[in-house]
């Protein structure tokens, strides 16, 4: 998955489900990893791990931000991975599984 178009401050860009293309996505989990630690935010709270947790995407050098999304329509879950490498931010998609829906809701 790549984002190669430019958009300005007034544009809204809506993420679509990588599996079915629908736009009804929920965020059950967000993670930030460095070479030594991984911090994960879920509805249960914030957890700082000394190593990658189960279900974490493959190991990367540098910083990685993992946005876990779950689709209302097809119920599939994906890690949307933002990783930094040699001055570029690469966006990737990796299928995963989760039963959770949202970090927080009104």
Biopython code that builds the backbone (N, CA, C, O; Angstrom):
import numpy as np
from Bio.PDB.StructureBuilder import StructureBuilder

atoms = [
    (1, "UNK", "N", (0.851, -1.164, 0.000)),
    (1, "UNK", "CA", (0.000, 0.000, 0.000)),
    (1, "UNK", "C", (0.896, 1.225, 0.000)),
    (1, "UNK", "O", (1.797, 1.333, 0.831)),
    (2, "UNK", "N", (0.662, 2.139, -0.912)),
    (2, "UNK", "CA", (1.436, 3.374, -0.939)),
    (2, "UNK", "C", (0.495, 4.555, -1.116)),
    (2, "UNK", "O", (-0.611, 4.416, -1.639)),
    (3, "UNK", "N", (0.944, 5.699, -0.678)),
    (3, "UNK", "CA", (0.214, 6.946, -0.857)),
    (3, "UNK", "C", (1.144, 7.858, -1.621)),
    (3, "UNK", "O", (2.080, 8.418, -1.050)),
    (4, "UNK", "N", (0.894, 8.011, -2.916)),
    (4, "UNK", "CA", (1.804, 8.789, -3.728)),
    (4, "UNK", "C", (1.166, 10.043, -4.309)),
    (4, "UNK", "O", (1.723, 10.653, -5.221)),
    (5, "UNK", "N", (0.021, 10.429, -3.800)),
    (5, "UNK", "CA", (-0.584, 11.683, -4.233)),
    (5, "UNK", "C", (-0.479, 12.705, -3.119)),
    (5, "UNK", "O", (-0.445, 12.354, -1.940)),
    (6, "UNK", "N", (-0.428, 13.936, -3.490)),
    (6, "UNK", "CA", (-0.325, 15.000, -2.505)),
    (6, "UNK", "C", (-1.712, 15.535, -2.175)),
    (6, "UNK", "O", (-2.601, 15.540, -3.027)),
    (7, "UNK", "N", (-1.892, 15.979, -0.951)),
    (7, "UNK", "CA", (-3.130, 16.625, -0.560)),
    (7, "UNK", "C", (-2.789, 17.712, 0.440)),
    (7, "UNK", "O", (-1.813, 17.610, 1.183)),
    (8, "UNK", "N", (-3.614, 18.764, 0.447)),
    (8, "UNK", "CA", (-3.303, 19.885, 1.332)),
    (8, "UNK", "C", (-4.145, 19.810, 2.609)),
    (8, "UNK", "O", (-4.888, 18.851, 2.820)),
    (9, "UNK", "N", (-4.018, 20.833, 3.454)),
    (9, "UNK", "CA", (-4.675, 20.845, 4.762)),
    (9, "UNK", "C", (-6.195, 20.784, 4.694)),
    (9, "UNK", "O", (-6.838, 20.357, 5.653)),
    (10, "UNK", "N", (-6.776, 21.203, 3.579)),
    (10, "UNK", "CA", (-8.233, 21.236, 3.468)),
    (10, "UNK", "C", (-8.816, 19.927, 2.952)),
    (10, "UNK", "O", (-10.035, 19.754, 2.960)),
    (11, "UNK", "N", (-7.980, 19.012, 2.508)),
    (11, "UNK", "CA", (-8.461, 17.748, 1.955)),
    (11, "UNK", "C", (-8.669, 16.708, 3.051)),
    (11, "UNK", "O", (-7.862, 16.604, 3.974)),
    (12, "UNK", "N", (-9.736, 15.949, 2.950)),
    (12, "UNK", "CA", (-9.951, 14.776, 3.787)),
    (12, "UNK", "C", (-9.659, 13.554, 2.926)),
    (12, "UNK", "O", (-10.182, 13.429, 1.818)),
    (13, "UNK", "N", (-8.836, 12.668, 3.427)),
    (13, "UNK", "CA", (-8.539, 11.423, 2.743)),
    (13, "UNK", "C", (-9.090, 10.308, 3.623)),
    (13, "UNK", "O", (-8.725, 10.205, 4.794)),
    (14, "UNK", "N", (-9.959, 9.478, 3.073)),
    (14, "UNK", "CA", (-10.617, 8.424, 3.838)),
    (14, "UNK", "C", (-9.926, 7.101, 3.540)),
    (14, "UNK", "O", (-9.741, 6.731, 2.381)),
    (15, "UNK", "N", (-9.547, 6.391, 4.604)),
    (15, "UNK", "CA", (-8.926, 5.085, 4.446)),
    (15, "UNK", "C", (-9.998, 4.060, 4.110)),
    (15, "UNK", "O", (-11.087, 4.075, 4.683)),
    (16, "UNK", "N", (-9.682, 3.170, 3.178)),
    (16, "UNK", "CA", (-10.593, 2.102, 2.792)),
    (16, "UNK", "C", (-10.055, 0.772, 3.298)),
    (16, "UNK", "O", (-8.849, 0.612, 3.487)),
    (17, "UNK", "N", (-10.948, -0.174, 3.515)),
    (17, "UNK", "CA", (-10.541, -1.501, 3.942)),
    (17, "UNK", "C", (-9.677, -2.136, 2.851)),
    (17, "UNK", "O", (-10.088, -2.171, 1.691)),
    (18, "UNK", "N", (-8.495, -2.635, 3.196)),
    (18, "UNK", "CA", (-7.635, -3.274, 2.195)),
    (18, "UNK", "C", (-8.247, -4.536, 1.596)),
    (18, "UNK", "O", (-7.852, -4.953, 0.507)),
    (19, "UNK", "N", (-9.212, -5.155, 2.293)),
    (19, "UNK", "CA", (-9.806, -6.402, 1.802)),
    (19, "UNK", "C", (-11.022, -6.162, 0.911)),
    (19, "UNK", "O", (-11.106, -6.715, -0.185)),
    (20, "UNK", "N", (-11.973, -5.331, 1.380)),
    (20, "UNK", "CA", (-13.229, -5.183, 0.636)),
    (20, "UNK", "C", (-13.442, -3.798, 0.035)),
    (20, "UNK", "O", (-14.329, -3.620, -0.800)),
    (21, "UNK", "N", (-12.640, -2.813, 0.445)),
    (21, "UNK", "CA", (-12.765, -1.467, -0.122)),
    (21, "UNK", "C", (-13.793, -0.582, 0.563)),
    (21, "UNK", "O", (-13.985, 0.559, 0.144)),
    (22, "UNK", "N", (-14.458, -1.069, 1.600)),
    (22, "UNK", "CA", (-15.439, -0.251, 2.304)),
    (22, "UNK", "C", (-14.716, 0.774, 3.180)),
    (22, "UNK", "O", (-13.529, 0.622, 3.466)),
    (23, "UNK", "N", (-15.434, 1.819, 3.604)),
    (23, "UNK", "CA", (-14.798, 2.876, 4.392)),
    (23, "UNK", "C", (-15.252, 2.894, 5.852)),
    (23, "UNK", "O", (-15.033, 3.894, 6.535)),
    (24, "UNK", "N", (-15.870, 1.837, 6.352)),
    (24, "UNK", "CA", (-16.305, 1.768, 7.744)),
    (24, "UNK", "C", (-15.280, 0.980, 8.553)),
    (24, "UNK", "O", (-15.435, -0.221, 8.770)),
    (25, "UNK", "N", (-14.236, 1.670, 8.992)),
    (25, "UNK", "CA", (-13.148, 1.045, 9.725)),
    (25, "UNK", "C", (-13.113, 1.535, 11.164)),
    (25, "UNK", "O", (-13.441, 2.687, 11.449)),
    (26, "UNK", "N", (-12.715, 0.652, 12.063)),
    (26, "UNK", "CA", (-12.532, 0.971, 13.474)),
    (26, "UNK", "C", (-11.062, 0.776, 13.812)),
    (26, "UNK", "O", (-10.357, 0.024, 13.138)),
    (27, "UNK", "N", (-10.600, 1.459, 14.860)),
    (27, "UNK", "CA", (-9.201, 1.365, 15.296)),
    (27, "UNK", "C", (-9.170, 0.698, 16.673)),
    (27, "UNK", "O", (-9.383, 1.372, 17.681)),
    (28, "UNK", "N", (-8.909, -0.607, 16.736)),
    (28, "UNK", "CA", (-8.847, -1.273, 18.032)),
    (28, "UNK", "C", (-7.487, -1.173, 18.722)),
    (28, "UNK", "O", (-7.373, -1.433, 19.920)),
    (29, "UNK", "N", (-6.450, -0.793, 17.956)),
    (29, "UNK", "CA", (-5.112, -0.841, 18.541)),
    (29, "UNK", "C", (-4.169, 0.077, 17.753)),
    (29, "UNK", "O", (-4.261, 0.179, 16.530)),
    (30, "UNK", "N", (-3.263, 0.741, 18.479)),
    (30, "UNK", "CA", (-2.203, 1.538, 17.866)),
    (30, "UNK", "C", (-0.899, 1.156, 18.558)),
    (30, "UNK", "O", (-0.855, 1.031, 19.782)),
    (31, "UNK", "N", (0.151, 0.973, 17.782)),
    (31, "UNK", "CA", (1.441, 0.624, 18.362)),
    (31, "UNK", "C", (2.554, 1.464, 17.777)),
    (31, "UNK", "O", (2.491, 1.882, 16.621)),
    (32, "UNK", "N", (3.580, 1.709, 18.588)),
    (32, "UNK", "CA", (4.772, 2.421, 18.134)),
    (32, "UNK", "C", (5.974, 1.613, 18.586)),
    (32, "UNK", "O", (6.127, 1.308, 19.768)),
    (33, "UNK", "N", (6.822, 1.273, 17.632)),
    (33, "UNK", "CA", (7.993, 0.477, 17.959)),
    (33, "UNK", "C", (9.280, 1.193, 17.612)),
    (33, "UNK", "O", (9.365, 1.915, 16.619)),
    (34, "UNK", "N", (10.281, 0.977, 18.451)),
    (34, "UNK", "CA", (11.634, 1.431, 18.174)),
    (34, "UNK", "C", (12.517, 0.188, 18.225)),
    (34, "UNK", "O", (12.012, -0.929, 18.333)),
    (35, "UNK", "N", (13.787, 0.371, 18.150)),
    (35, "UNK", "CA", (14.680, -0.773, 18.193)),
    (35, "UNK", "C", (14.627, -1.544, 19.498)),
    (35, "UNK", "O", (14.953, -2.730, 19.522)),
    (36, "UNK", "N", (14.222, -0.896, 20.585)),
    (36, "UNK", "CA", (14.258, -1.539, 21.896)),
    (36, "UNK", "C", (12.892, -1.764, 22.527)),
    (36, "UNK", "O", (12.707, -2.745, 23.248)),
    (37, "UNK", "N", (11.937, -0.888, 22.275)),
    (37, "UNK", "CA", (10.638, -0.972, 22.938)),
    (37, "UNK", "C", (9.499, -0.941, 21.935)),
    (37, "UNK", "O", (9.649, -0.486, 20.801)),
    (38, "UNK", "N", (8.368, -1.435, 22.381)),
    (38, "UNK", "CA", (7.136, -1.351, 21.609)),
    (38, "UNK", "C", (6.040, -0.900, 22.560)),
    (38, "UNK", "O", (5.820, -1.532, 23.593)),
    (39, "UNK", "N", (5.346, 0.187, 22.227)),
    (39, "UNK", "CA", (4.259, 0.707, 23.048)),
    (39, "UNK", "C", (2.958, 0.459, 22.311)),
    (39, "UNK", "O", (2.832, 0.774, 21.127)),
    (40, "UNK", "N", (1.990, -0.109, 23.020)),
    (40, "UNK", "CA", (0.711, -0.442, 22.402)),
    (40, "UNK", "C", (-0.410, 0.188, 23.202)),
    (40, "UNK", "O", (-0.421, 0.120, 24.431)),
    (41, "UNK", "N", (-1.367, 0.809, 22.496)),
    (41, "UNK", "CA", (-2.527, 1.425, 23.125)),
    (41, "UNK", "C", (-3.762, 0.655, 22.672)),
    (41, "UNK", "O", (-4.026, 0.528, 21.477)),
    (42, "UNK", "N", (-4.516, 0.143, 23.646)),
    (42, "UNK", "CA", (-5.768, -0.560, 23.383)),
    (42, "UNK", "C", (-6.825, -0.027, 24.332)),
    (42, "UNK", "O", (-6.564, 0.892, 25.108)),
    (43, "UNK", "N", (-8.022, -0.605, 24.272)),
    (43, "UNK", "CA", (-9.084, -0.177, 25.192)),
    (43, "UNK", "C", (-8.738, -0.515, 26.643)),
    (43, "UNK", "O", (-9.315, 0.055, 27.568)),
    (44, "UNK", "N", (-7.802, -1.439, 26.841)),
    (44, "UNK", "CA", (-7.370, -1.812, 28.198)),
    (44, "UNK", "C", (-6.360, -0.835, 28.781)),
    (44, "UNK", "O", (-6.121, -0.840, 29.989)),
    (45, "UNK", "N", (-5.761, 0.006, 27.934)),
    (45, "UNK", "CA", (-4.766, 0.959, 28.409)),
    (45, "UNK", "C", (-3.518, 0.953, 27.548)),
    (45, "UNK", "O", (-3.543, 0.518, 26.397)),
    (46, "UNK", "N", (-2.423, 1.442, 28.119)),
    (46, "UNK", "CA", (-1.148, 1.553, 27.418)),
    (46, "UNK", "C", (-0.164, 0.568, 28.017)),
    (46, "UNK", "O", (-0.051, 0.444, 29.236)),
    (47, "UNK", "N", (0.552, -0.133, 27.138)),
    (47, "UNK", "CA", (1.514, -1.130, 27.589)),
    (47, "UNK", "C", (2.833, -0.905, 26.851)),
    (47, "UNK", "O", (2.863, -0.842, 25.622)),
    (48, "UNK", "N", (3.921, -0.784, 27.614)),
    (48, "UNK", "CA", (5.253, -0.661, 27.025)),
    (48, "UNK", "C", (5.952, -2.003, 27.194)),
    (48, "UNK", "O", (6.149, -2.470, 28.315)),
    (49, "UNK", "N", (6.322, -2.615, 26.088)),
    (49, "UNK", "CA", (6.955, -3.931, 26.093)),
    (49, "UNK", "C", (8.441, -3.788, 25.792)),
    (49, "UNK", "O", (8.850, -2.867, 25.086)),
    (50, "UNK", "N", (9.232, -4.683, 26.319)),
    (50, "UNK", "CA", (10.665, -4.697, 26.014)),
    (50, "UNK", "C", (10.962, -5.496, 24.748)),
    (50, "UNK", "O", (12.080, -5.445, 24.234)),
    (51, "UNK", "N", (9.987, -6.221, 24.249)),
    (51, "UNK", "CA", (10.148, -6.958, 23.011)),
    (51, "UNK", "C", (8.824, -6.917, 22.267)),
    (51, "UNK", "O", (7.806, -6.511, 22.827)),
    (52, "UNK", "N", (8.834, -7.332, 21.018)),
    (52, "UNK", "CA", (7.607, -7.264, 20.236)),
    (52, "UNK", "C", (6.573, -8.255, 20.769)),
    (52, "UNK", "O", (6.922, -9.388, 21.099)),
    (53, "UNK", "N", (5.303, -7.843, 20.857)),
    (53, "UNK", "CA", (4.257, -8.734, 21.343)),
    (53, "UNK", "C", (3.818, -9.714, 20.255)),
    (53, "UNK", "O", (4.136, -9.527, 19.081)),
    (54, "UNK", "N", (3.094, -10.750, 20.647)),
    (54, "UNK", "CA", (2.528, -11.666, 19.659)),
    (54, "UNK", "C", (1.613, -10.895, 18.722)),
    (54, "UNK", "O", (0.882, -10.005, 19.156)),
    (55, "UNK", "N", (1.651, -11.229, 17.452)),
    (55, "UNK", "CA", (0.822, -10.548, 16.480)),
    (55, "UNK", "C", (1.426, -9.274, 15.924)),
    (55, "UNK", "O", (0.850, -8.650, 15.032)),
    (56, "UNK", "N", (2.601, -8.874, 16.450)),
    (56, "UNK", "CA", (3.262, -7.680, 15.936)),
    (56, "UNK", "C", (3.824, -7.975, 14.561)),
    (56, "UNK", "O", (4.337, -9.070, 14.330)),
    (57, "UNK", "N", (3.741, -7.027, 13.645)),
    (57, "UNK", "CA", (4.310, -7.239, 12.324)),
    (57, "UNK", "C", (5.803, -7.532, 12.410)),
    (57, "UNK", "O", (6.444, -7.261, 13.426)),
    (58, "UNK", "N", (6.338, -8.077, 11.351)),
    (58, "UNK", "CA", (7.758, -8.465, 11.321)),
    (58, "UNK", "C", (8.672, -7.348, 11.814)),
    (58, "UNK", "O", (8.262, -6.188, 11.862)),
    (59, "UNK", "N", (9.873, -7.678, 12.169)),
    (59, "UNK", "CA", (10.826, -6.733, 12.751)),
    (59, "UNK", "C", (11.312, -5.742, 11.687)),
    (59, "UNK", "O", (11.578, -6.119, 10.546)),
    (60, "UNK", "N", (11.420, -4.487, 12.076)),
    (60, "UNK", "CA", (11.919, -3.431, 11.203)),
    (60, "UNK", "C", (13.047, -2.696, 11.897)),
    (60, "UNK", "O", (13.140, -2.679, 13.124)),
    (61, "UNK", "N", (13.902, -2.091, 11.091)),
    (61, "UNK", "CA", (14.900, -1.178, 11.640)),
    (61, "UNK", "C", (14.243, 0.185, 11.777)),
    (61, "UNK", "O", (13.350, 0.531, 11.003)),
    (62, "UNK", "N", (14.683, 0.951, 12.755)),
    (62, "UNK", "CA", (14.152, 2.304, 12.926)),
    (62, "UNK", "C", (12.805, 2.305, 13.608)),
    (62, "UNK", "O", (12.471, 1.388, 14.359)),
    (63, "UNK", "N", (12.033, 3.344, 13.341)),
    (63, "UNK", "CA", (10.741, 3.535, 13.984)),
    (63, "UNK", "C", (9.627, 2.951, 13.128)),
    (63, "UNK", "O", (9.657, 3.037, 11.900)),
    (64, "UNK", "N", (8.651, 2.359, 13.793)),
    (64, "UNK", "CA", (7.487, 1.823, 13.092)),
    (64, "UNK", "C", (6.231, 2.205, 13.872)),
    (64, "UNK", "O", (6.201, 2.095, 15.098)),
    (65, "UNK", "N", (5.197, 2.653, 13.162)),
    (65, "UNK", "CA", (3.896, 2.953, 13.756)),
    (65, "UNK", "C", (2.899, 1.989, 13.122)),
    (65, "UNK", "O", (2.802, 1.889, 11.899)),
    (66, "UNK", "N", (2.162, 1.282, 13.974)),
    (66, "UNK", "CA", (1.226, 0.275, 13.489)),
    (66, "UNK", "C", (-0.190, 0.677, 13.893)),
    (66, "UNK", "O", (-0.513, 0.761, 15.078)),
    (67, "UNK", "N", (-1.017, 0.920, 12.900)),
    (67, "UNK", "CA", (-2.423, 1.248, 13.101)),
    (67, "UNK", "C", (-3.209, -0.014, 12.760)),
    (67, "UNK", "O", (-3.239, -0.431, 11.602)),
    (68, "UNK", "N", (-3.844, -0.625, 13.759)),
    (68, "UNK", "CA", (-4.656, -1.812, 13.502)),
    (68, "UNK", "C", (-6.075, -1.355, 13.223)),
    (68, "UNK", "O", (-6.654, -0.600, 14.004)),
    (69, "UNK", "N", (-6.634, -1.810, 12.113)),
    (69, "UNK", "CA", (-7.995, -1.436, 11.732)),
    (69, "UNK", "C", (-8.841, -2.699, 11.555)),
    (69, "UNK", "O", (-8.343, -3.756, 11.168)),
    (70, "UNK", "N", (-10.132, -2.556, 11.850)),
    (70, "UNK", "CA", (-11.078, -3.656, 11.654)),
    (70, "UNK", "C", (-12.278, -3.124, 10.892)),
    (70, "UNK", "O", (-12.826, -2.078, 11.238)),
    (71, "UNK", "N", (-12.684, -3.839, 9.859)),
    (71, "UNK", "CA", (-13.764, -3.404, 8.972)),
    (71, "UNK", "C", (-15.122, -3.871, 9.478)),
    (71, "UNK", "O", (-15.285, -5.031, 9.858)),
    (72, "UNK", "N", (-16.111, -2.949, 9.481)),
    (72, "UNK", "CA", (-17.478, -3.293, 9.865)),
    (72, "UNK", "C", (-18.128, -4.234, 8.866)),
    (72, "UNK", "O", (-18.965, -5.055, 9.241)),
    (73, "UNK", "N", (-17.753, -4.124, 7.603)),
    (73, "UNK", "CA", (-18.433, -4.866, 6.547)),
    (73, "UNK", "C", (-17.927, -6.304, 6.429)),
    (73, "UNK", "O", (-18.718, -7.244, 6.512)),
    (74, "UNK", "N", (-16.622, -6.483, 6.237)),
    (74, "UNK", "CA", (-16.087, -7.834, 6.034)),
    (74, "UNK", "C", (-15.490, -8.434, 7.305)),
    (74, "UNK", "O", (-15.128, -9.611, 7.318)),
    (75, "UNK", "N", (-15.381, -7.636, 8.381)),
    (75, "UNK", "CA", (-14.880, -8.053, 9.696)),
    (75, "UNK", "C", (-13.398, -8.426, 9.705)),
    (75, "UNK", "O", (-12.908, -8.941, 10.709)),
    (76, "UNK", "N", (-12.681, -8.182, 8.621)),
    (76, "UNK", "CA", (-11.255, -8.477, 8.601)),
    (76, "UNK", "C", (-10.472, -7.379, 9.313)),
    (76, "UNK", "O", (-10.908, -6.230, 9.389)),
    (77, "UNK", "N", (-9.309, -7.756, 9.831)),
    (77, "UNK", "CA", (-8.418, -6.819, 10.518)),
    (77, "UNK", "C", (-7.091, -6.743, 9.786)),
    (77, "UNK", "O", (-6.618, -7.725, 9.215)),
    (78, "UNK", "N", (-6.502, -5.559, 9.815)),
    (78, "UNK", "CA", (-5.234, -5.333, 9.138)),
    (78, "UNK", "C", (-4.352, -4.425, 9.973)),
    (78, "UNK", "O", (-4.842, -3.538, 10.672)),
    (79, "UNK", "N", (-3.046, -4.652, 9.898)),
    (79, "UNK", "CA", (-2.071, -3.698, 10.406)),
    (79, "UNK", "C", (-1.746, -2.768, 9.238)),
    (79, "UNK", "O", (-1.300, -3.230, 8.188)),
    (80, "UNK", "N", (-1.962, -1.476, 9.408)),
    (80, "UNK", "CA", (-1.475, -0.484, 8.460)),
    (80, "UNK", "C", (-0.178, 0.012, 9.081)),
    (80, "UNK", "O", (-0.189, 0.631, 10.145)),
    (81, "UNK", "N", (0.926, -0.256, 8.423)),
    (81, "UNK", "CA", (2.253, -0.060, 8.999)),
    (81, "UNK", "C", (2.930, 1.131, 8.340)),
    (81, "UNK", "O", (3.069, 1.188, 7.118)),
    (82, "UNK", "N", (3.345, 2.080, 9.167)),
    (82, "UNK", "CA", (4.127, 3.226, 8.702)),
    (82, "UNK", "C", (5.538, 2.998, 9.227)),
    (82, "UNK", "O", (5.760, 3.036, 10.437)),
    (83, "UNK", "N", (6.480, 2.766, 8.348)),
    (83, "UNK", "CA", (7.851, 2.534, 8.803)),
    (83, "UNK", "C", (8.794, 3.527, 8.152)),
    (83, "UNK", "O", (8.638, 3.904, 6.990)),
    (84, "UNK", "N", (9.763, 3.932, 8.928)),
    (84, "UNK", "CA", (10.740, 4.909, 8.479)),
    (84, "UNK", "C", (12.010, 4.178, 8.094)),
    (84, "UNK", "O", (12.519, 3.361, 8.862)),
    (85, "UNK", "N", (12.537, 4.473, 6.878)),
    (85, "UNK", "CA", (13.788, 3.855, 6.438)),
    (85, "UNK", "C", (14.512, 4.811, 5.489)),
    (85, "UNK", "O", (13.992, 5.166, 4.431)),
    (86, "UNK", "N", (15.691, 5.211, 5.875)),
    (86, "UNK", "CA", (16.571, 6.048, 5.048)),
    (86, "UNK", "C", (15.869, 7.282, 4.490)),
    (86, "UNK", "O", (15.945, 7.566, 3.295)),
    (87, "UNK", "N", (15.187, 8.008, 5.367)),
    (87, "UNK", "CA", (14.571, 9.267, 4.970)),
    (87, "UNK", "C", (13.217, 9.142, 4.288)),
    (87, "UNK", "O", (12.652, 10.147, 3.859)),
    (88, "UNK", "N", (12.687, 7.934, 4.180)),
    (88, "UNK", "CA", (11.379, 7.740, 3.559)),
    (88, "UNK", "C", (10.442, 7.046, 4.535)),
    (88, "UNK", "O", (10.866, 6.217, 5.340)),
    (89, "UNK", "N", (9.155, 7.398, 4.451)),
    (89, "UNK", "CA", (8.137, 6.706, 5.219)),
    (89, "UNK", "C", (7.387, 5.798, 4.254)),
    (89, "UNK", "O", (6.777, 6.260, 3.290)),
    (90, "UNK", "N", (7.442, 4.516, 4.525)),
    (90, "UNK", "CA", (6.800, 3.512, 3.685)),
    (90, "UNK", "C", (5.534, 3.042, 4.388)),
    (90, "UNK", "O", (5.543, 2.806, 5.596)),
    (91, "UNK", "N", (4.441, 2.906, 3.635)),
    (91, "UNK", "CA", (3.169, 2.446, 4.188)),
    (91, "UNK", "C", (2.914, 1.037, 3.657)),
    (91, "UNK", "O", (2.948, 0.791, 2.451)),
    (92, "UNK", "N", (2.657, 0.120, 4.589)),
    (92, "UNK", "CA", (2.413, -1.268, 4.209)),
    (92, "UNK", "C", (1.126, -1.772, 4.860)),
    (92, "UNK", "O", (0.599, -1.155, 5.786)),
    (93, "UNK", "N", (0.639, -2.884, 4.366)),
    (93, "UNK", "CA", (-0.561, -3.525, 4.885)),
    (93, "UNK", "C", (-0.232, -4.978, 5.190)),
    (93, "UNK", "O", (0.412, -5.666, 4.399)),
    (94, "UNK", "N", (-0.691, -5.432, 6.362)),
    (94, "UNK", "CA", (-0.475, -6.829, 6.741)),
    (94, "UNK", "C", (-1.759, -7.331, 7.408)),
    (94, "UNK", "O", (-2.230, -6.728, 8.372)),
    (95, "UNK", "N", (-2.319, -8.417, 6.907)),
    (95, "UNK", "CA", (-3.542, -8.963, 7.499)),
    (95, "UNK", "C", (-3.250, -9.517, 8.890)),
    (95, "UNK", "O", (-2.191, -10.102, 9.117)),
    (96, "UNK", "N", (-4.175, -9.336, 9.810)),
    (96, "UNK", "CA", (-4.033, -9.821, 11.183)),
    (96, "UNK", "C", (-5.409, -10.252, 11.677)),
    (96, "UNK", "O", (-6.348, -10.340, 10.886)),
    (97, "UNK", "N", (-5.537, -10.515, 12.947)),
    (97, "UNK", "CA", (-6.854, -10.832, 13.498)),
    (97, "UNK", "C", (-6.996, -10.161, 14.865)),
    (97, "UNK", "O", (-6.041, -10.081, 15.636)),
    (98, "UNK", "N", (-8.183, -9.693, 15.139)),
    (98, "UNK", "CA", (-8.505, -9.120, 16.443)),
    (98, "UNK", "C", (-10.001, -9.217, 16.658)),
    (98, "UNK", "O", (-10.777, -9.167, 15.704)),
    (99, "UNK", "N", (-10.398, -9.352, 17.882)),
    (99, "UNK", "CA", (-11.816, -9.371, 18.234)),
    (99, "UNK", "C", (-12.261, -8.010, 18.749)),
    (99, "UNK", "O", (-13.457, -7.773, 18.918)),
    (100, "UNK", "N", (-11.313, -7.116, 18.998)),
    (100, "UNK", "CA", (-11.627, -5.797, 19.532)),
    (100, "UNK", "C", (-12.152, -4.875, 18.429)),
    (100, "UNK", "O", (-11.915, -5.109, 17.244)),
    (101, "UNK", "N", (-12.875, -3.815, 18.844)),
    (101, "UNK", "CA", (-13.418, -2.866, 17.881)),
    (101, "UNK", "C", (-12.806, -1.481, 17.985)),
    (101, "UNK", "O", (-12.358, -0.942, 16.973)),
    (102, "UNK", "N", (-12.770, -0.896, 19.148)),
    (102, "UNK", "CA", (-12.325, 0.488, 19.269)),
    (102, "UNK", "C", (-11.465, 0.670, 20.507)),
    (102, "UNK", "O", (-11.668, 0.008, 21.525)),
    (103, "UNK", "N", (-10.497, 1.579, 20.406)),
    (103, "UNK", "CA", (-9.733, 1.971, 21.577)),
    (103, "UNK", "C", (-10.647, 2.705, 22.548)),
    (103, "UNK", "O", (-10.600, 2.477, 23.757)),
    (104, "UNK", "N", (-11.476, 3.586, 22.008)),
    (104, "UNK", "CA", (-12.344, 4.403, 22.829)),
    (104, "UNK", "C", (-13.538, 4.840, 22.000)),
    (104, "UNK", "O", (-13.391, 5.123, 20.810)),
    (105, "UNK", "N", (-14.698, 4.900, 22.596)),
    (105, "UNK", "CA", (-15.924, 5.351, 21.920)),
    (105, "UNK", "C", (-16.697, 6.282, 22.813)),
    (105, "UNK", "O", (-16.607, 6.197, 24.037)),
    (106, "UNK", "N", (-17.470, 7.188, 22.200)),
    (106, "UNK", "CA", (-18.394, 8.045, 22.949)),
    (106, "UNK", "C", (-19.588, 7.239, 23.391)),
    (106, "UNK", "O", (-20.488, 7.773, 24.038)),
]
sb = StructureBuilder()
sb.init_structure("model")
sb.init_model(0)
sb.init_chain("A")
sb.init_seg("    ")
for serial, (resi, resn, name, xyz) in enumerate(atoms, 1):
    if name == "N":
        sb.init_residue(resn, " ", resi, " ")
    sb.init_atom(name, np.array(xyz, "f"), 0.0, 1.0, " ", f" {name:<3s}", serial, name[0])
structure = sb.get_structure()
